[in-house]
Amino acid sequence: MTSANAASNATSNATSNASELYRRISADGELTQALFRQALQDPSGALGRIVEIGAAEGLPVTVDEVRDHLASVDDSATRQWLIKARGGL
């Protein structure tokens, strides 16, 4: 495997992990609300918590990967969530 292929696979896995993690968090209304409340008061803490959840779920992501994924999501509920909690997201 070339280094370009390895980098592409790593990017693909990170995108896949962030997408699946977003899906899992979105499916848990209580967790989503807790993260939203945290994001209103401590945006970087909320991002750190999302990274921790990803690690616990076997879906490792970085803060930048979470930000990138959220920026790519095209649904009104997510957009509104981001507008309200955009302080660090």
N, C-alpha and C positions, 0 to 999 in steps of 0.2 A: 504494500500500500504506500502510495506516495504521500508526502507531507500535505499536498493540496487535498488529496482524498481524505486524509485523516482530519484535516481542518473542516472540510465540508461535512463529514460525518459528525464531528463534535458539534458544529453549528446546528445540524439537523436534529441531533439528540436534544440539545438545549431547547430548541424551538418546540420539539415534541413534548419534552418534560414540562415546559411552561404552559403549553396548551392543555395538557392533561391535568396539571395542577389547578389551572383556572377552572376547568370543568368540574373537578372535585369540590373545590371551594364554593363555586356557584351553586352546586347541588345541596349545600348545607347552609340553609338560611340563617341559622343561629351563628355559625362561624362567620358568614359573610357580614352580618350585622356587627359582630364583635370587632372584626377587622376594620369596618367602616368607622365605628366609634373611635377605635385606636388611631386610625388615619387622620381623623379630625384634630386630635390632640397631639399626636406624635407620628407624623408621616413616615419618618425613617424607621421608627420602631415597628410600624405596621409592615413595611417592606422586609425588615429583618425577620419578623414573625412569619411572613409568607415563605421566606427562604428556609426557616426552621421547619415549617410544615412540609415543605418539599423534601427536605432531607429525611424526615420521619416517615414520609410516604414512599421513599425510594425513588423520588423524582428530583434529584439535585438541580437547583437553579441558582443563579446569581441575582443580585438586586438589578443589575442592568438587563438581564434576560427577562425579569418580571416586568420592568418598565417597558421594554421593547414589545413584549407580548401585549400588554395592556394598550399600548399605543396602536397596535394593529387590529384590535378587536373592534368590530363594526356593529355594535348594537346600542340602542338608545339607553338602556338601563346602565350599561357599563360607562357610557359617555357621561351620563348624569352623575354617577358615582365618582368618576374622576374629576368632574368639575367641582363637586363639593369637597373632595378630599385632596385636591391637587397640590396642596402645600409642599409635598415632597415626592409625589408620584409623578 
